[in-house]
Amino acid sequence: MNVLPTSIGQPVSRIDGIAKVTGQAKYAAEPHPPGMLYGVIVNSPIARGRIETVHDAEARQVVGVVEVMTHLNRPHTALFEKSYMDGLGVPGAPYRPLHDGEIHFNGQPVAVVLAETFEAAREAAMLVRVDYERWPHNADFEVALHQKYMPSKTRSNYVPPKPRGDAAAAYAMSTVQVEGRYHLAPEHHNPMEMHATTVIVEDDGALTVWDKTQGPQAVQAYLASALALSKKQVRVRNPYVGGAFGSGLRAVYNVFLATLAAKMLKRSVRVTLTRPQMFTHTFRPEAVMDIALGASRDGTLQSMIVEGVTDTSRFEHNMENIVIWGLINYRCPNATADYKVAPRDTYTSSDMRAPGAATGVNLLEMAIDEMAHACAMDPLAFRLHNYSDIDAMHDMPLTSKALREAMAQGAQHFGWYDRSMAPGSMRDGRELIGWGMATGIWDAMFSPTSARARLGQDGRLHIATAASDIGTGTYTILAQTAADAFGMPLERIDIELGDSSLPQCPTEGGSWTAASAGAAVWLACLSLRRKLIDMLARSNNAPAWVKQDTVTLEGGILHDMTENGPVSLSLPDALSLTGHDMLEAEETAKPGLRGKISQMRKARFTHSAVFCEVRVDPELGTVRVTRLVNAVAAGRIMNPKTAASQIRGAMVMATGMALHEDSLMDERVGRFMNHNFAEYHIPAHADVPDMDVLFVNEHDDEVSPLGVKGVGEIGMCGTAAAIANAIFHATGRRYRNLPITPGG
């Protein structure tokens, strides 16, 4: 049975696109079961303390109000902290909504008003008054830096990198030295779809939970554990997700509160978050990196010293790999890194697109650019001069690394070699022009994943896995994979995702879904092909020719060539001849070359080279990004259209990181204050430049069963640095804080 690839690698448009633009796609806040109650959350205005009294009598008088749920009257929930651990597994004591009267962060839910209408619930929520005992708090990152610490091994999932050589001594002896503190402001998720949950109480008492999440099975496990339910009693659905990129990796408090209320009242409940409430949970941590680089006069790196700190809450220890990336990517005989966290009285910081790398790569690449300038070298030439063909931090070979090719192709496409070396030397009228570049690196991850392939009497192929499509194109690339693996036209394939009852799939994140779910779908389809033809071969009713080894399945039809000429059999007819109404196969894909774990001894990364042009008004201090070119080496590209869309979207987010996004804290109350689109600035259409995405040919049969590396994160890694480096080239002024703003 030969498989003739016809779909993988083609720029197929999103198969879910029509459903989305016509409103047929249903999101978490759209199911409307009969008798549904609306819940509105009341949030704490203080950062730390204890609830003394809840005054809810006036709220209960509002027509339509059914209940005001607080820690005083909620149903039973799990007692032990470990029952509230979610799929992300952040060490520490997880937050337990409405567990007791203690306040841990500003914005913490203290009550949920439930009413027959949203308007009644909202009105009543504004009437709930709470008296607090206020405790001292700290939300100032600069103050928290003085309390930085490394969690004990039992309370951390972070493994510090092993130093190589003597970095301090090598730095002291280096002819060229660059040293400085680099800072990244905290960033908040602002997806189009805000977090929402609709809990439907079924006739048998089971709960169907529609939630905006990246992992329906993780939320199912969390709810079952925290609310003392069996998994059979909870089904979580998220067939469509309106953007996530980390905000839905953890179970957000709305899903817990909505499900708790449904359990309490035995009625369906919907709870949605407002845009300001989106600033009361997950965010990219604020960070500083103290970087010292030493080099010889010819530009050879001799020493790399990186010390990083990110913020976390007081009740959990969130850690990200921000300090390792330069030690991995550059050849340097002496290198060391140190990482700690600084506690603040806020909610726990957590993953946001390319967690760790978006911070560490961008800040490090800004320092690398400084070193190249100090050595009087072209920034591209400096990186090529210090290029490493291995994972330099772990002294480990790589499954593949086409970064050199990415830099060459990106530079040629951008026209890099026309660049004037001197900062401030390129102008167009009153505007200064700057060209900058940076490289990017991100993990190429793979997680065990299962998928089911089912052939029905109508001749359609149904694919099912619990994967989430957060807007990345997962529906489409899985359909393309199934089309090639089974030999079925795309238009006859149905994809079912986002349901905890489907075959196991890890939470969508880390750019592993394409590789992992794609491999599982491929294996399931191959298994179903074999099963169908084997059953036909054993059937007394099937034509004799289907017993031959030369049978192929192409275009949804079985084919062969006999001495009497070509013969064929439709799939519905073939299925009937087996005596079955339906055939299905389920398979699990595992990491490594054809599932061999031994192949994991090699390091696996995606790489990129980013080139940027900016125009700076020297009088107003405004910056316009006018061109971005990103050359990406990511193994086999399943769909260049959706993959390029992922890279472009990440570059837009990185433009926000470089020039716009900054969550501003009022330390007096411990609250992020610019919690709306008017004051939290994200790139608008006018801020988005011409963006070209190049995919470098990179064959890798070890990184994953299909040779696929994910592309969801890599566009964040290096893009903000390229913008910052271009601003230096335009102005001659070096900025070490992101975002870079007028007058900043």
C-alpha positions in Angstrom: 0.0 0.0 0.0 1.9 3.0 -1.2 1.0 6.4 0.3 1.3 9.2 -2.2 1.7 12.5 -0.4 -0.7 15.1 -2.0 -1.8 17.3 0.8 1.0 17.7 3.4 3.1 20.7 2.5 0.4 22.4 0.5 -1.0 25.9 1.4 -4.5 24.7 2.1 -6.9 27.3 3.5 -8.4 26.7 6.9 -11.2 24.1 6.8 -12.8 25.8 9.8 -12.6 29.3 8.3 -16.2 29.3 6.9 -17.6 28.2 10.3 -15.8 31.0 12.0 -16.7 33.9 9.7 -20.3 32.8 9.4 -20.9 32.4 13.2 -21.4 28.6 13.0 -18.4 28.0 15.3 -19.5 28.0 18.9 -17.3 29.3 21.7 -17.4 28.9 25.4 -20.0 31.7 26.2 -22.4 30.7 23.4 -24.3 27.5 24.5 -27.7 28.6 25.9 -29.3 25.7 27.8 -32.8 26.3 29.2 -33.0 27.7 32.7 -29.4 28.9 32.6 -28.2 31.3 35.3 -25.7 34.1 34.8 -22.8 34.5 37.2 -20.9 37.8 37.8 -17.7 37.7 39.9 -17.0 40.2 42.6 -13.2 40.8 42.9 -11.2 42.0 45.9 -9.9 45.6 45.7 -7.0 44.8 48.1 -3.8 42.8 47.5 -3.5 41.1 50.9 -5.7 40.6 53.9 -8.7 38.9 55.2 -12.5 39.2 54.7 -14.2 40.3 57.8 -17.8 40.7 56.6 -19.7 40.2 53.4 -22.8 42.5 53.0 -25.0 40.9 50.4 -28.5 41.6 51.6 -29.0 44.5 49.2 -27.7 42.4 46.3 -30.2 39.6 47.1 -33.1 42.1 46.8 -32.4 42.6 43.1 -35.2 41.0 41.1 -33.9 37.8 39.5 -31.0 37.1 41.9 -30.9 33.5 42.9 -27.8 33.3 45.1 -24.7 35.1 46.2 -22.0 32.4 46.6 -19.1 33.2 48.9 -16.6 31.2 50.9 -19.2 31.1 53.7 -21.9 29.3 51.8 -20.2 27.4 49.0 -20.6 23.7 48.6 -17.9 21.3 49.7 -14.7 21.3 47.8 -11.4 19.4 48.2 -9.6 20.1 51.4 -6.0 19.5 50.4 -3.9 21.8 48.2 -2.7 19.0 46.0 -6.2 18.4 44.8 -6.1 21.9 43.1 -2.9 21.2 41.1 -3.6 21.7 37.4 -2.0 20.3 34.3 0.8 22.9 34.3 2.1 21.7 37.6 3.4 25.0 39.0 5.2 24.2 42.3 3.8 25.7 45.5 0.3 26.0 47.0 -2.2 26.5 44.1 -4.8 29.2 44.5 -8.2 27.7 45.7 -11.1 30.0 44.7 -13.5 30.8 47.6 -11.6 28.4 49.8 -11.5 30.8 52.8 -11.5 34.5 53.7 -7.8 35.1 53.1 -6.9 37.5 50.2 -3.7 36.7 48.3 -3.9 39.2 45.4 -5.9 42.2 44.1 -8.7 40.9 41.9 -9.1 37.7 43.8 -12.8 36.5 43.5 -14.7 37.0 46.8 -18.2 36.3 45.6 -20.2 35.2 42.6 -23.7 36.7 42.1 -26.0 34.3 40.2 -29.2 35.5 38.6 -31.8 34.8 35.9 -30.3 37.5 33.7 -26.8 38.9 33.2 -28.1 42.4 33.8 -29.5 41.5 37.2 -26.3 39.7 38.2 -24.2 42.6 37.2 -26.4 45.1 39.0 -26.4 43.0 42.2 -22.6 42.4 42.0 -22.1 46.2 42.2 -24.2 46.2 45.4 -22.1 43.5 47.3 -20.0 45.2 49.9 -17.1 43.5 51.7 -15.2 44.6 54.8 -11.5 43.7 54.8 -8.8 43.5 57.3 -5.9 44.9 55.3 -2.4 43.4 55.6 0.9 44.9 54.3 1.7 43.9 50.8 4.3 44.4 48.2 3.7 44.6 44.4 6.8 46.5 43.5 9.2 44.4 41.4 12.2 46.5 42.4 11.4 45.8 46.1 10.8 42.1 45.3 14.2 41.8 43.7 15.7 42.2 47.2 13.8 39.0 48.2 14.8 36.9 45.2 15.3 33.2 45.9 15.8 29.8 44.3 13.0 27.4 45.4 14.2 24.2 47.0 14.4 21.2 44.7 11.2 19.8 46.2 9.4 23.0 45.3 10.8 23.7 41.8 10.7 22.1 38.4 13.7 24.1 37.2 17.1 22.5 36.6 19.9 25.0 36.7 22.4 24.8 33.8 25.9 23.4 34.6 28.6 26.0 34.1 31.4 25.4 31.7 35.0 26.8 32.2 35.6 29.8 34.5 33.3 32.5 33.1 34.3 35.1 35.7 38.0 34.8 35.1 37.6 34.7 31.4 35.5 37.8 31.5 38.1 39.7 33.5 40.7 38.8 30.9 38.6 39.6 27.8 39.7 42.4 25.6 36.2 43.5 24.8 33.5 43.6 27.5 29.8 44.3 27.5 27.9 44.4 30.7 24.4 45.6 31.6 20.9 45.0 33.1 18.1 44.3 30.6 14.5 44.5 31.6 11.2 43.2 30.2 7.9 44.7 31.4 5.1 42.4 32.4 2.6 41.6 29.6 -1.0 40.5 29.8 -3.0 38.2 27.5 -5.6 40.1 25.5 -7.2 37.5 23.2 -10.3 38.3 21.3 -12.3 35.7 23.3 -12.1 36.5 26.9 -12.3 33.6 29.4 -15.7 32.2 29.8 -17.4 29.0 31.0 -20.9 27.6 30.4 -21.8 24.6 32.6 -24.7 22.5 31.4 -26.4 20.3 33.9 -27.6 17.2 32.0 -30.7 15.3 32.8 -28.7 12.6 34.6 -26.8 15.2 36.7 -23.6 15.0 34.7 -21.9 18.3 33.8 -20.9 19.4 30.3 -18.5 22.2 30.7 -17.8 24.6 27.8 -14.6 26.4 28.7 -12.1 28.7 27.0 -9.1 26.4 27.6 -6.1 25.0 25.8 -6.6 21.6 27.4 -10.0 20.1 28.0 -8.7 16.9 29.6 -6.5 19.0 32.0 -9.6 21.0 33.0 -11.6 17.9 33.4 -9.0 16.4 35.7 -8.8 19.6 37.7 -12.5 19.9 38.2 -12.9 16.3 39.1 -10.1 16.6 41.7 -11.0 19.9 43.2 -14.8 19.4 43.3 -14.7 15.7 44.3 -16.3 14.5 41.1 -15.6 11.5 39.0 -14.3 12.2 35.5 -17.4 10.4 34.1 -19.5 13.2 35.7 -17.5 16.0 33.9 -17.1 16.5 30.2 -15.2 19.5 29.0 -15.6 21.0 25.5 -13.7 23.7 23.7 -14.1 23.0 19.9 -13.1 26.6 19.1 -10.9 28.9 21.0 -10.6 32.6 20.2 -6.9 33.0 20.9 -5.0 31.7 23.9 -1.2 31.4 23.7 -0.8 30.5 27.3 -3.8 32.2 29.0 -5.7 28.9 28.8 -2.9 26.5 29.9 -4.1 26.7 33.5 -7.7 26.3 34.7 -8.8 29.9 35.2 -10.9 30.7 38.2 -14.1 31.2 36.1 -14.3 27.5 35.2 -14.1 26.5 38.9 -16.6 29.0 40.1 -19.1 28.3 37.3 -18.9 24.5 37.9 -19.1 25.0 41.7 -22.2 27.2 41.3 -23.8 24.6 39.0 -23.1 21.9 41.6 -24.6 24.1 44.3 -27.8 25.1 42.5 -28.2 22.1 40.2 -28.8 24.5 37.3 -26.8 25.4 34.3 -24.5 28.4 34.8 -22.5 30.8 32.7 -19.6 32.9 34.0 -17.7 35.3 31.7 -14.7 37.5 32.6 -14.6 41.2 31.6 -11.6 42.7 30.0 -10.4 44.2 33.3 -10.8 40.8 35.0 -8.5 39.4 32.3 -5.8 41.3 34.2 -6.4 39.4 37.4 -4.9 36.1 36.4 -2.1 34.8 34.2 0.5 37.2 32.7 4.1 37.1 31.3 6.4 37.7 34.3 8.4 40.9 34.7 12.0 40.1 34.3 15.6 41.4 34.5 18.7 39.8 33.1 22.2 40.9 34.2 24.4 39.9 31.2 28.2 40.1 31.0 29.8 39.1 27.7 33.6 39.0 27.1 35.3 38.6 23.7 38.7 38.8 22.1 39.4 41.6 19.6 38.5 39.4 16.6 35.0 38.9 18.0 35.4 35.4 19.5 33.2 35.0 22.6 35.3 34.1 25.6 32.8 34.5 28.4 29.0 34.5 28.9 27.6 35.3 32.4 23.8 35.5 32.6 21.8 36.1 35.8 18.0 36.3 35.5 15.1 37.1 37.8 11.4 36.8 37.1 8.5 37.6 39.4 6.1 35.1 40.9 3.3 35.1 43.5 4.0 34.4 47.1 1.9 31.2 47.0 3.5 29.5 43.9 7.0 29.3 42.4 6.6 30.0 38.7 10.0 29.6 36.9 10.8 29.9 33.2 14.0 29.0 31.4 15.1 32.5 30.6 18.9 32.2 31.1 19.8 29.1 29.0 19.3 30.2 25.4 22.6 31.9 24.7 24.5 29.2 26.4 22.9 26.7 24.1 23.1 28.7 20.8 26.6 30.2 20.9 30.1 28.6 21.0 31.8 30.0 24.1 34.3 28.1 26.2 33.3 29.8 29.5 29.7 30.3 30.4 27.5 30.3 33.5 23.9 31.2 34.3 22.0 31.8 37.5 18.2 32.2 37.8 16.0 33.2 40.7 12.4 34.4 41.3 11.1 37.4 43.1 7.9 37.1 45.1 5.1 39.7 44.8 1.6 39.9 46.2 -0.1 39.3 42.8 -1.5 36.3 41.0 1.1 33.8 39.8 2.8 34.8 36.6 2.7 32.1 34.0 3.3 31.1 30.4 2.7 33.5 27.5 3.7 32.6 23.9 7.3 31.2 24.0 7.6 31.3 27.8 11.2 31.8 28.9 12.6 32.2 25.4 10.5 35.3 24.5 12.2 36.9 27.5 15.6 35.3 27.5 16.3 35.1 23.8 15.3 38.7 23.1 17.2 40.3 26.0 20.3 38.1 25.2 20.2 39.0 21.5 20.1 42.7 22.4 23.3 42.1 24.4 24.9 40.1 21.5 24.2 43.1 19.2 26.0 45.3 21.7 29.0 43.0 21.7 29.1 42.9 17.9 29.2 46.7 17.8 31.8 46.8 20.5 33.9 44.4 18.3 33.3 46.6 15.2 31.7 43.6 13.5 28.6 43.3 11.4 25.9 41.7 13.7 25.3 38.9 11.3 29.0 38.2 10.8 29.5 38.2 14.6 26.8 35.5 15.0 28.2 33.4 12.3 31.7 33.7 13.8 30.4 32.3 17.1 28.0 29.8 15.6 27.6 26.4 17.4 26.7 23.2 15.6 25.7 21.5 18.9 23.7 22.3 22.0 26.7 24.1 23.6 25.2 24.2 27.1 24.8 20.4 27.3 27.5 19.4 24.8 24.9 17.5 23.0 24.4 16.9 19.2 21.3 18.3 17.5 18.8 16.4 15.4 19.2 19.3 13.0 20.1 23.0 12.9 19.7 25.0 9.7 20.2 28.4 11.4 23.2 29.2 9.2 21.0 28.7 6.1 18.3 30.7 7.7 20.6 33.6 8.3 21.9 33.4 4.7 18.5 33.3 3.1 17.0 35.9 5.4 19.9 38.3 4.8 19.6 37.9 1.0 15.9 38.4 1.0 16.1 41.5 3.2 19.1 43.0 1.4 21.2 43.0 4.6 24.5 43.5 2.9 23.5 47.0 1.7 23.5 48.1 5.3 25.7 50.9 6.4 27.7 50.0 9.5 27.7 53.3 11.3 24.7 54.0 13.6 22.6 57.0 12.5 24.1 57.0 8.9 20.9 56.0 7.0 18.2 58.6 6.4 15.2 59.2 4.3 14.2 62.9 4.7 13.7 63.7 8.3 13.5 60.0 9.4 16.4 57.9 10.6 16.5 54.4 9.2 17.8 51.5 11.1 18.5 47.9 10.2 18.8 45.3 12.9 18.8 41.5 13.2 18.7 38.7 15.7 18.4 35.0 15.9 15.8 32.9 17.6 15.6 29.4 19.2 12.8 27.4 20.7 12.3 23.8 21.8 11.1 21.4 19.2 8.9 19.3 21.6 6.9 16.1 21.2 4.4 14.6 23.6 2.7 11.2 23.5 -0.7 11.7 21.8 -3.6 9.4 20.8 -6.0 9.8 17.8 -8.9 7.8 16.4 -9.7 7.3 12.8 -13.2 6.0 11.9 -14.6 5.1 8.5 -18.4 5.3 8.2 -21.0 3.9 5.8 -21.2 7.3 4.1 -17.6 6.9 3.0 -16.4 9.8 5.1 -13.3 9.6 7.4 -13.8 10.9 10.9 -10.7 11.9 12.9 -10.9 12.5 16.6 -8.4 13.7 19.3 -8.7 15.9 22.3 -6.3 18.5 20.9 -7.3 22.1 21.0 -7.2 24.5 18.0 -6.5 27.9 19.5 -6.5 29.5 16.1 -3.3 27.9 14.8 -4.8 25.8 12.1 -4.8 22.5 13.8 -8.1 21.4 12.2 -6.6 22.0 8.8 -3.2 20.3 9.2 -4.7 17.2 10.8 -7.1 16.9 7.9 -4.1 17.2 5.5 -2.3 14.5 7.5 -5.3 12.2 7.4 -5.7 12.8 3.6 -2.2 11.6 2.9 -2.1 8.8 5.4 -5.4 7.2 4.4 -5.7 8.3 0.8 -8.8 10.4 1.2 -9.8 13.7 -0.4 -9.8 16.6 2.1 -13.5 17.4 1.5 -14.5 13.9 2.8 -12.6 14.2 6.1 -14.2 15.4 9.4 -12.0 16.5 12.3 -13.3 16.5 15.8 -11.2 18.3 18.5 -11.7 20.0 21.8 -13.5 17.4 23.9 -12.2 15.6 27.0 -14.1 12.5 25.9 -11.8 12.1 22.8 -8.5 10.2 22.7 -5.8 11.6 24.9 -3.9 14.7 23.8 -1.8 17.0 26.0 -2.8 20.6 26.5 -2.1 22.7 23.5 1.1 24.6 24.1 4.8 24.7 23.5 4.4 24.3 19.7 4.1 20.5 20.1 0.6 19.9 18.8 1.4 19.8 15.1 4.1 17.2 15.6 2.4 15.2 18.3 -1.2 15.1 17.2 -0.1 15.0 13.5 1.9 11.8 14.2 -1.0 10.2 16.1 -3.4 10.9 13.3 -0.9 9.5 10.7 -0.6 6.3 12.7 -4.3 5.9 13.2 -5.0 6.4 9.5 -2.4 3.9 8.5 -3.8 1.4 11.0 -7.3 1.9 9.7 -6.1 1.4 6.0 -4.5 -1.9 7.0 -7.5 -3.0 9.0 -9.9 -2.3 6.1 -7.9 -4.1 3.5 -7.1 -7.0 5.8 -10.8 -7.5 6.5 -11.6 -7.3 2.8 -9.0 -9.9 2.1 -10.6 -12.3 4.6 -14.1 -11.6 3.3 -15.7 -14.2 1.1 -17.8 -11.5 -0.6 -14.9 -9.3 -1.7 -13.5 -9.3 -5.2 -10.5 -11.6 -5.6 -8.2 -8.7 -6.6 -8.4 -7.0 -3.1 -6.4 -9.9 -1.7 -3.4 -8.7 -3.7 -0.5 -6.7 -2.1 -0.7 -4.2 -4.9 -4.0 -2.6 -3.8 -3.9 1.1 -3.3 -6.2 3.6 -1.7 -6.2 6.9 -3.4 -8.9 9.6 -3.6 -11.1 7.6 -1.3 -11.2 4.7 -3.7 -9.5 1.3 -3.7 -7.6 0.7 -6.9 -5.6 -2.1 -8.5 -4.5 -3.3 -12.0 -5.5 -6.8 -13.1 -4.9 -8.7 -16.3 -8.3 -7.5 -17.4 -7.5 -3.8 -16.7 -7.9 -1.4 -13.9 -10.4 -2.2 -11.2 -11.8 -0.1 -8.3 -14.1 -0.2 -5.3 -15.7 2.7 -3.4 -15.2 2.9 0.4 -18.9 2.5 1.2 -19.0 -0.7 -0.9 -15.7 -1.9 0.6 -17.1 -1.3 4.1 -20.3 -3.2 3.3 -18.3 -6.2 2.1 -16.6 -6.4 5.4 -20.0 -6.9 7.1 -19.5 -3.8 9.3 -21.3 -0.5 9.5 -18.1 1.2 10.7 -14.4 0.5 11.2 -12.1 2.4 13.4 -8.6 2.4 14.7 -6.9 4.2 17.5 -3.1 4.7 17.9 -0.7 6.5 20.1 2.4 8.4 18.8 5.5 8.5 21.0 8.6 10.7 20.8 11.7 9.8 18.8 12.5 8.2 15.5 9.6 5.8 14.8 8.8 5.9 18.5 12.3 5.0 19.7 13.0 6.8 23.0 16.8 6.4 22.4 16.7 9.2 19.8 15.9 11.7 22.6 19.6 11.8 23.4 19.9 14.5 20.9 18.7 18.1 21.5 15.8 19.4 19.4 15.2 23.0 18.5 13.6 25.3 16.0 15.7 28.2 14.8 15.1 31.5 13.1 16.9 34.6 11.8 15.0 37.9 12.0 15.8 41.1 10.0 14.1 44.4 10.7 13.9 47.9 9.3 12.7 50.8 11.4 12.1 54.5 10.8 12.6 56.9 13.7 11.4 60.5 13.9 14.3 62.1 15.9 12.2 65.0 17.0 9.1 63.1 18.1 10.9 60.0 19.2 8.3 57.8 17.4 9.3 54.5 15.9 7.7 52.8 12.9 8.6 49.2 12.0 8.5 49.2 8.2 9.8 45.8 7.3 10.3 42.4 9.0 11.8 39.3 7.4 11.8 36.0 9.4 13.6 33.0 8.0 12.6 29.9 10.0 14.1 26.4 10.1 11.4 24.2 11.5 11.7 20.8 9.9 8.9 19.7 7.7 6.3 22.4 7.1 2.8 20.8 7.1 1.0 23.8 5.6 3.1 26.9 4.6 0.0 29.1 4.6 -1.1 28.4 8.2 2.5 28.2 9.4 3.4 31.6 7.9 0.3 33.0 9.5 1.6 31.7 12.9 5.0 33.4 12.3 3.4 36.6 11.3 1.1 36.6 14.3 4.0 36.0 16.6 5.9 38.9 15.0 3.0 41.2 15.6 3.0 40.1 19.3 6.7 40.7 19.4 6.3 44.2 17.9 4.0 44.8 20.9 6.7 43.5 23.2 9.3 45.8 21.7 7.3 49.0 21.4 3.9 48.9 23.1 3.0 46.4 25.8 3.5 47.2 29.5 1.2 46.2 32.3 1.5 49.1 34.7 1.3 48.4 38.4 -0.1 50.7 41.1 2.0 49.4 43.9 -0.2 51.2 46.5 -3.1 48.8 45.8 -1.3 46.0 44.0 -3.3 46.2 40.8 -2.4 46.4 37.2 -4.2 49.6 36.3 -4.2 49.8 32.4 -6.6 46.9 32.1 -8.3 47.8 28.9 -7.6 48.3 25.2 -7.5 52.1 25.6 -4.5 52.1 27.9 -2.9 48.7 27.4 -1.4 49.3 24.0 -1.2 46.5 21.5 -0.2 46.8 17.8 -3.0 48.2 15.6 -3.2 47.7 11.9 -1.1 50.9 11.3 1.7 49.4 13.5 2.0 46.2 11.5 4.7 46.3 8.8 5.3 44.3 5.7 6.2 40.9 6.9 7.9 38.2 4.9 8.2 34.6 6.2 10.8 32.2 4.7 10.9 28.5 5.5 14.3 27.0 5.2 14.5 23.5 3.9 15.4 21.3 6.9 15.1 17.5 6.8 14.9 15.9 10.2 13.7 12.3 10.7 14.6 12.2 14.4 12.8 15.2 15.9 9.4 13.6 15.5 7.8 10.8 13.5 6.8 13.1 10.7 9.9 15.3 10.9 7.8 18.2 12.1 8.8 21.0 14.4 6.2 23.4 15.7 6.1 27.1 14.6 3.7 28.7 17.1 6.4 30.2 19.4 9.5 30.7 17.3 8.2 34.0 15.7 8.4 35.6 19.2 12.0 34.6 19.7 14.4 37.3 18.4 11.9 39.6 16.8 11.7 42.1 19.6 15.5 42.1 19.8 15.8 42.7 16.0 13.5 45.8 16.5 15.5 47.1 19.4 18.8 46.5 17.5 17.4 48.3 14.5 16.5 51.3 16.7 20.1 51.4 17.9 21.3 51.3 14.3 19.0 54.2 13.5 19.8 56.4 16.4 23.1 55.3 18.0 21.3 55.1 21.3 21.2 51.7 23.1 18.0 50.7 24.9 18.0 47.9 27.4 14.3 48.0 28.5 11.4 46.7 26.6 9.1 48.2 25.6 11.0 51.1 24.0 8.6 54.1 24.1 9.0 57.8 23.1 11.0 59.5 25.8 11.8 56.1 27.4 
